[in-house]
Amino acid sequence: AHHSWRGEMNSWFEYAEDGDSAKDPQELTDQIERIQQLMEEEIARLPGEDPRRLLLGGFSQGVALVVEAAITFRSKTSPLLLLRGA
C-alpha cells in the first residue's frame, strides 16, 4: 500500500484511496496507449522495423504499464527490463 506518502510525486497514474488500485482506470488505458504509440515510433526507426529489437524498460509503476503494453501490443516484442515492480 502507498498510504505513507503524502507529498507530491511524479507517477504514471494516481492511486485510489485504498493505495492498491488506480483512481481512474481510463488513466491507465491512456498511458498504455501512449507507451504503445512510442513503441510504434521507435520500431519504425529500427532496422527492418523488427519489434523484437525493441527493449522496453520500467521501474515501479512503469513495470506494470510496460508489461501490459507489451502483452497487448500488435506484435511480439523483446526483451523487457523490469525493476522493482508492483
N, CA, C and O atoms as a GROMACS GRO file, in nm:
protein
  344
    1ALA      N    1   0.083  -0.119   0.000
    1ALA     CA    2   0.000   0.000   0.000
    1ALA      C    3   0.087   0.125   0.000
    1ALA      O    4   0.204   0.120   0.038
    2HIS      N    5   0.030   0.232  -0.041
    2HIS     CA    6   0.103   0.358  -0.056
    2HIS      C    7   0.047   0.465   0.036
    2HIS      O    8   0.044   0.583  -0.001
    3HIS      N    9   0.004   0.427   0.153
    3HIS     CA   10  -0.060   0.521   0.245
    3HIS      C   11   0.038   0.618   0.310
    3HIS      O   12  -0.004   0.725   0.355
    4SER      N   13   0.164   0.586   0.315
    4SER     CA   14   0.257   0.669   0.391
    4SER      C   15   0.302   0.793   0.314
    4SER      O   16   0.344   0.890   0.377
    5TRP      N   17   0.295   0.793   0.182
    5TRP     CA   18   0.343   0.907   0.104
    5TRP      C   19   0.234   1.012   0.093
    5TRP      O   20   0.126   0.984   0.041
    6ARG      N   21   0.263   1.133   0.140
    6ARG     CA   22   0.164   1.241   0.137
    6ARG      C   23   0.207   1.359   0.051
    6ARG      O   24   0.128   1.449   0.024
    7GLY      N   25   0.333   1.360   0.007
    7GLY     CA   26   0.384   1.472  -0.071
    7GLY      C   27   0.353   1.458  -0.219
    7GLY      O   28   0.287   1.363  -0.262
    8GLU      N   29   0.400   1.553  -0.296
    8GLU     CA   30   0.384   1.550  -0.440
    8GLU      C   31   0.474   1.442  -0.498
    8GLU      O   32   0.588   1.425  -0.453
    9MET      N   33   0.424   1.369  -0.598
    9MET     CA   34   0.507   1.267  -0.659
    9MET      C   35   0.481   1.263  -0.809
    9MET      O   36   0.374   1.300  -0.857
   10ASN      N   37   0.581   1.217  -0.880
   10ASN     CA   38   0.573   1.202  -1.024
   10ASN      C   39   0.537   1.057  -1.052
   10ASN      O   40   0.608   0.966  -1.008
   11SER      N   41   0.428   1.034  -1.123
   11SER     CA   42   0.387   0.896  -1.147
   11SER      C   43   0.314   0.884  -1.280
   11SER      O   44   0.271   0.984  -1.339
   12TRP      N   45   0.300   0.761  -1.325
   12TRP     CA   46   0.226   0.733  -1.448
   12TRP      C   47   0.076   0.744  -1.427
   12TRP      O   48   0.001   0.781  -1.517
   13PHE      N   49   0.032   0.711  -1.304
   13PHE     CA   50  -0.111   0.718  -1.273
   13PHE      C   51  -0.128   0.743  -1.124
   13PHE      O   52  -0.037   0.719  -1.045
   14GLU      N   53  -0.246   0.792  -1.089
   14GLU     CA   54  -0.275   0.823  -0.950
   14GLU      C   55  -0.342   0.704  -0.882
   14GLU      O   56  -0.431   0.639  -0.939
   15TYR      N   57  -0.298   0.675  -0.760
   15TYR     CA   58  -0.358   0.566  -0.684
   15TYR      C   59  -0.492   0.607  -0.624
   15TYR      O   60  -0.514   0.724  -0.592
   16ALA      N   61  -0.581   0.509  -0.608
   16ALA     CA   62  -0.707   0.530  -0.538
   16ALA      C   63  -0.678   0.541  -0.388
   16ALA      O   64  -0.565   0.517  -0.344
   17GLU      N   65  -0.777   0.576  -0.312
   17GLU     CA   66  -0.762   0.592  -0.167
   17GLU      C   67  -0.712   0.464  -0.099
   17GLU      O   68  -0.644   0.471   0.003
   18ASP      N   69  -0.746   0.347  -0.155
   18ASP     CA   70  -0.700   0.221  -0.094
   18ASP      C   71  -0.551   0.198  -0.112
   18ASP      O   72  -0.492   0.114  -0.044
   19GLY      N   73  -0.488   0.275  -0.203
   19GLY     CA   74  -0.345   0.264  -0.224
   19GLY      C   75  -0.302   0.144  -0.306
   19GLY      O   76  -0.183   0.124  -0.329
   20ASP      N   77  -0.396   0.062  -0.350
   20ASP     CA   78  -0.364  -0.060  -0.422
   20ASP      C   79  -0.421  -0.066  -0.563
   20ASP      O   80  -0.397  -0.164  -0.635
   21SER      N   81  -0.494   0.034  -0.604
   21SER     CA   82  -0.553   0.034  -0.738
   21SER      C   83  -0.547   0.174  -0.796
   21SER      O   84  -0.518   0.271  -0.727
   22ALA      N   85  -0.575   0.183  -0.924
   22ALA     CA   86  -0.574   0.312  -0.991
   22ALA      C   87  -0.701   0.390  -0.958
   22ALA      O   88  -0.810   0.333  -0.952
   23LYS      N   89  -0.686   0.517  -0.936
   23LYS     CA   90  -0.801   0.603  -0.907
   23LYS      C   91  -0.894   0.610  -1.028
   23LYS      O   92  -1.016   0.609  -1.014
   24ASP      N   93  -0.835   0.619  -1.147
   24ASP     CA   94  -0.912   0.631  -1.270
   24ASP      C   95  -0.860   0.529  -1.372
   24ASP      O   96  -0.754   0.550  -1.430
   25PRO      N   97  -0.932   0.418  -1.394
   25PRO     CA   98  -0.885   0.315  -1.487
   25PRO      C   99  -0.859   0.369  -1.628
   25PRO      O  100  -0.773   0.317  -1.698
   26GLN      N  101  -0.932   0.471  -1.670
   26GLN     CA  102  -0.909   0.528  -1.803
   26GLN      C  103  -0.770   0.589  -1.812
   26GLN      O  104  -0.708   0.588  -1.918
   27GLU      N  105  -0.721   0.641  -1.700
   27GLU     CA  106  -0.585   0.697  -1.696
   27GLU      C  107  -0.482   0.588  -1.730
   27GLU      O  108  -0.386   0.614  -1.802
   28LEU      N  109  -0.503   0.467  -1.679
   28LEU     CA  110  -0.415   0.355  -1.713
   28LEU      C  111  -0.421   0.323  -1.862
   28LEU      O  112  -0.317   0.304  -1.926
   29THR      N  113  -0.541   0.316  -1.916
   29THR     CA  114  -0.558   0.288  -2.058
   29THR      C  115  -0.489   0.394  -2.142
   29THR      O  116  -0.422   0.361  -2.240
   30ASP      N  117  -0.505   0.519  -2.106
   30ASP     CA  118  -0.441   0.629  -2.180
   30ASP      C  119  -0.289   0.616  -2.177
   30ASP      O  120  -0.223   0.639  -2.278
   31GLN      N  121  -0.233   0.581  -2.063
   31GLN     CA  122  -0.088   0.569  -2.052
   31GLN      C  123  -0.036   0.450  -2.131
   31GLN      O  124   0.071   0.458  -2.193
   32ILE      N  125  -0.109   0.339  -2.130
   32ILE     CA  126  -0.068   0.222  -2.208
   32ILE      C  127  -0.071   0.257  -2.357
   32ILE      O  128   0.020   0.219  -2.431
   33GLU      N  129  -0.174   0.327  -2.401
   33GLU     CA  130  -0.181   0.369  -2.541
   33GLU      C  131  -0.066   0.465  -2.574
   33GLU      O  132  -0.010   0.459  -2.684
   34ARG      N  133  -0.032   0.551  -2.482
   34ARG     CA  134   0.081   0.644  -2.501
   34ARG      C  135   0.212   0.566  -2.520
   34ARG      O  136   0.291   0.597  -2.609
   35ILE      N  137   0.233   0.465  -2.437
   35ILE     CA  138   0.354   0.382  -2.448
   35ILE      C  139   0.354   0.307  -2.581
   35ILE      O  140   0.458   0.300  -2.648
   36GLN      N  141   0.240   0.252  -2.620
   36GLN     CA  142   0.233   0.178  -2.745
   36GLN      C  143   0.256   0.269  -2.866
   36GLN      O  144   0.313   0.225  -2.966
   37GLN      N  145   0.214   0.393  -2.858
   37GLN     CA  146   0.242   0.488  -2.966
   37GLN      C  147   0.392   0.513  -2.976
   37GLN      O  148   0.448   0.518  -3.086
   38LEU      N  149   0.458   0.529  -2.861
   38LEU     CA  150   0.603   0.545  -2.860
   38LEU      C  151   0.672   0.421  -2.916
   38LEU      O  152   0.772   0.432  -2.988
   39MET      N  153   0.618   0.304  -2.883
   39MET     CA  154   0.673   0.180  -2.936
   39MET      C  155   0.666   0.179  -3.089
   39MET      O  156   0.763   0.144  -3.156
   40GLU      N  157   0.551   0.218  -3.143
   40GLU     CA  158   0.534   0.224  -3.289
   40GLU      C  159   0.638   0.317  -3.352
   40GLU      O  160   0.700   0.284  -3.453
   41GLU      N  161   0.657   0.434  -3.290
   41GLU     CA  162   0.752   0.532  -3.344
   41GLU      C  163   0.896   0.478  -3.339
   41GLU      O  164   0.972   0.498  -3.433
   42GLU      N  165   0.930   0.412  -3.231
   42GLU     CA  166   1.067   0.358  -3.218
   42GLU      C  167   1.089   0.238  -3.310
   42GLU      O  168   1.197   0.222  -3.366
   43ILE      N  169   0.989   0.154  -3.325
   43ILE     CA  170   1.001   0.038  -3.414
   43ILE      C  171   1.025   0.085  -3.557
   43ILE      O  172   1.102   0.023  -3.631
   44ALA      N  173   0.960   0.192  -3.597
   44ALA     CA  174   0.979   0.246  -3.732
   44ALA      C  175   1.124   0.289  -3.757
   44ALA      O  176   1.166   0.298  -3.872
   45ARG      N  177   1.199   0.315  -3.652
   45ARG     CA  178   1.339   0.356  -3.664
   45ARG      C  179   1.436   0.238  -3.665
   45ARG      O  180   1.554   0.254  -3.699
   46LEU      N  181   1.390   0.121  -3.629
   46LEU     CA  182   1.477   0.004  -3.620
   46LEU      C  183   1.503  -0.059  -3.756
   46LEU      O  184   1.419  -0.050  -3.845
   47PRO      N  185   1.620  -0.122  -3.773
   47PRO     CA  186   1.648  -0.193  -3.898
   47PRO      C  187   1.540  -0.299  -3.925
   47PRO      O  188   1.512  -0.384  -3.841
   48GLY      N  189   1.481  -0.292  -4.042
   48GLY     CA  190   1.376  -0.387  -4.077
   48GLY      C  191   1.248  -0.369  -4.000
   48GLY      O  192   1.157  -0.451  -4.010
   49GLU      N  193   1.239  -0.263  -3.923
   49GLU     CA  194   1.122  -0.237  -3.837
   49GLU      C  195   1.082  -0.362  -3.757
   49GLU      O  196   0.965  -0.397  -3.747
   50ASP      N  197   1.183  -0.428  -3.702
   50ASP     CA  198   1.164  -0.553  -3.628
   50ASP      C  199   1.134  -0.522  -3.481
   50ASP      O  200   1.223  -0.478  -3.408
   51PRO      N  201   1.010  -0.545  -3.435
   51PRO     CA  202   0.973  -0.513  -3.298
   51PRO      C  203   1.048  -0.596  -3.193
   51PRO      O  204   1.054  -0.558  -3.076
   52ARG      N  205   1.106  -0.710  -3.234
   52ARG     CA  206   1.183  -0.791  -3.140
   52ARG      C  207   1.313  -0.725  -3.098
   52ARG      O  208   1.376  -0.769  -3.002
   53ARG      N  209   1.354  -0.620  -3.170
   53ARG     CA  210   1.477  -0.549  -3.137
   53ARG      C  211   1.453  -0.434  -3.038
   53ARG      O  212   1.547  -0.367  -2.996
   54LEU      N  213   1.329  -0.412  -3.002
   54LEU     CA  214   1.293  -0.303  -2.912
   54LEU      C  215   1.306  -0.348  -2.767
   54LEU      O  216   1.247  -0.448  -2.728
   55LEU      N  217   1.384  -0.275  -2.689
   55LEU     CA  218   1.398  -0.302  -2.546
   55LEU      C  219   1.301  -0.212  -2.471
   55LEU      O  220   1.304  -0.090  -2.486
   56LEU      N  221   1.216  -0.273  -2.390
   56LEU     CA  222   1.122  -0.197  -2.308
   56LEU      C  223   1.166  -0.206  -2.163
   56LEU      O  224   1.205  -0.312  -2.115
   57GLY      N  225   1.160  -0.094  -2.094
   57GLY     CA  226   1.200  -0.092  -1.954
   57GLY      C  227   1.097  -0.024  -1.868
   57GLY      O  228   1.020   0.060  -1.914
   58GLY      N  229   1.098  -0.061  -1.741
   58GLY     CA  230   1.006   0.002  -1.647
   58GLY      C  231   1.059  -0.007  -1.506
   58GLY      O  232   1.129  -0.101  -1.470
   59PHE      N  233   1.024   0.092  -1.427
   59PHE     CA  234   1.060   0.097  -1.286
   59PHE      C  235   0.934   0.127  -1.206
   59PHE      O  236   0.861   0.221  -1.237
   60SER      N  237   0.908   0.048  -1.104
   60SER     CA  238   0.793   0.066  -1.016
   60SER      C  239   0.663   0.062  -1.097
   60SER      O  240   0.634  -0.040  -1.159
   61GLN      N  241   0.585   0.170  -1.099
   61GLN     CA  242   0.460   0.170  -1.176
   61GLN      C  243   0.485   0.140  -1.323
   61GLN      O  244   0.403   0.077  -1.390
   62GLY      N  245   0.599   0.184  -1.373
   62GLY     CA  246   0.634   0.161  -1.512
   62GLY      C  247   0.644   0.015  -1.547
   62GLY      O  248   0.623  -0.022  -1.663
   63VAL      N  249   0.678  -0.070  -1.450
   63VAL     CA  250   0.684  -0.215  -1.474
   63VAL      C  251   0.546  -0.265  -1.516
   63VAL      O  252   0.533  -0.334  -1.617
   64ALA      N  253   0.444  -0.232  -1.439
   64ALA     CA  254   0.309  -0.279  -1.470
   64ALA      C  255   0.263  -0.226  -1.606
   64ALA      O  256   0.203  -0.299  -1.684
   65LEU      N  257   0.293  -0.101  -1.633
   65LEU     CA  258   0.249  -0.043  -1.760
   65LEU      C  259   0.322  -0.104  -1.879
   65LEU      O  260   0.259  -0.133  -1.981
   66VAL      N  261   0.453  -0.122  -1.868
   66VAL     CA  262   0.528  -0.174  -1.982
   66VAL      C  263   0.493  -0.321  -2.008
   66VAL      O  264   0.491  -0.364  -2.123
   67VAL      N  265   0.466  -0.398  -1.904
   67VAL     CA  266   0.423  -0.537  -1.924
   67VAL      C  267   0.288  -0.540  -1.996
   67VAL      O  268   0.271  -0.613  -2.093
   68GLU      N  269   0.194  -0.460  -1.949
   68GLU     CA  270   0.062  -0.455  -2.014
   68GLU      C  271   0.074  -0.405  -2.158
   68GLU      O  272   0.009  -0.459  -2.248
   69ALA      N  273   0.154  -0.303  -2.180
   69ALA     CA  274   0.174  -0.251  -2.316
   69ALA      C  275   0.234  -0.358  -2.407
   69ALA      O  276   0.193  -0.372  -2.522
   70ALA      N  277   0.329  -0.433  -2.356
   70ALA     CA  278   0.395  -0.537  -2.437
   70ALA      C  279   0.301  -0.652  -2.470
   70ALA      O  280   0.297  -0.698  -2.584
   71ILE      N  281   0.225  -0.699  -2.372
   71ILE     CA  282   0.140  -0.817  -2.398
   71ILE      C  283   0.015  -0.783  -2.480
   71ILE      O  284  -0.046  -0.872  -2.539
   72THR      N  285  -0.022  -0.655  -2.484
   72THR     CA  286  -0.139  -0.616  -2.565
   72THR      C  287  -0.098  -0.550  -2.696
   72THR      O  288  -0.184  -0.505  -2.772
   73PHE      N  289   0.033  -0.542  -2.724
   73PHE     CA  290   0.082  -0.480  -2.846
   73PHE      C  291   0.050  -0.567  -2.966
   73PHE      O  292   0.030  -0.687  -2.952
   74ARG      N  293   0.046  -0.508  -3.083
   74ARG     CA  294   0.009  -0.577  -3.207
   74ARG      C  295   0.101  -0.692  -3.246
   74ARG      O  296   0.060  -0.782  -3.318
   75SER      N  297   0.226  -0.689  -3.197
   75SER     CA  298   0.321  -0.796  -3.230
   75SER      C  299   0.413  -0.821  -3.111
   75SER      O  300   0.419  -0.741  -3.017
   76LYS      N  301   0.483  -0.931  -3.117
   76LYS     CA  302   0.571  -0.970  -3.008
   76LYS      C  303   0.692  -0.876  -2.999
   76LYS      O  304   0.752  -0.841  -3.101
   77THR      N  305   0.726  -0.837  -2.877
   77THR     CA  306   0.844  -0.756  -2.854
   77THR      C  307   0.936  -0.828  -2.755
   77THR      O  308   0.891  -0.917  -2.683
   78SER      N  309   1.060  -0.789  -2.753
   78SER     CA  310   1.153  -0.844  -2.655
   78SER      C  311   1.275  -0.756  -2.652
   78SER      O  312   1.298  -0.685  -2.750
   79PRO      N  313   1.351  -0.756  -2.552
   79PRO     CA  314   1.324  -0.807  -2.417
   79PRO      C  315   1.260  -0.699  -2.330
   79PRO      O  316   1.237  -0.586  -2.374
   80LEU      N  317   1.231  -0.736  -2.206
   80LEU     CA  318   1.178  -0.642  -2.108
   80LEU      C  319   1.279  -0.627  -1.996
   80LEU      O  320   1.338  -0.725  -1.951
   81LEU      N  321   1.300  -0.506  -1.951
   81LEU     CA  322   1.386  -0.478  -1.836
   81LEU      C  323   1.295  -0.423  -1.727
   81LEU      O  324   1.244  -0.311  -1.738
   82LEU      N  325   1.274  -0.501  -1.622
   82LEU     CA  326   1.175  -0.468  -1.519
   82LEU      C  327   1.244  -0.455  -1.384
   82LEU      O  328   1.311  -0.548  -1.339
   83LEU      N  329   1.227  -0.342  -1.320
   83LEU     CA  330   1.291  -0.316  -1.192
   83LEU      C  331   1.188  -0.278  -1.086
   83LEU      O  332   1.107  -0.186  -1.104
   84ARG      N  333   1.192  -0.351  -0.975
   84ARG     CA  334   1.110  -0.317  -0.859
   84ARG      C  335   0.962  -0.300  -0.895
   84ARG      O  336   0.902  -0.196  -0.868
   85GLY      N  337   0.906  -0.403  -0.954
   85GLY     CA  338   0.768  -0.399  -0.999
   85GLY      C  339   0.667  -0.407  -0.888
   85GLY      O  340   0.693  -0.462  -0.781
   86ALA      N  341   0.551  -0.351  -0.915
   86ALA     CA  342   0.440  -0.353  -0.819
   86ALA      C  343   0.362  -0.482  -0.831
   86ALA      O  344   0.265  -0.503  -0.759
   0.00000   0.00000   0.00000
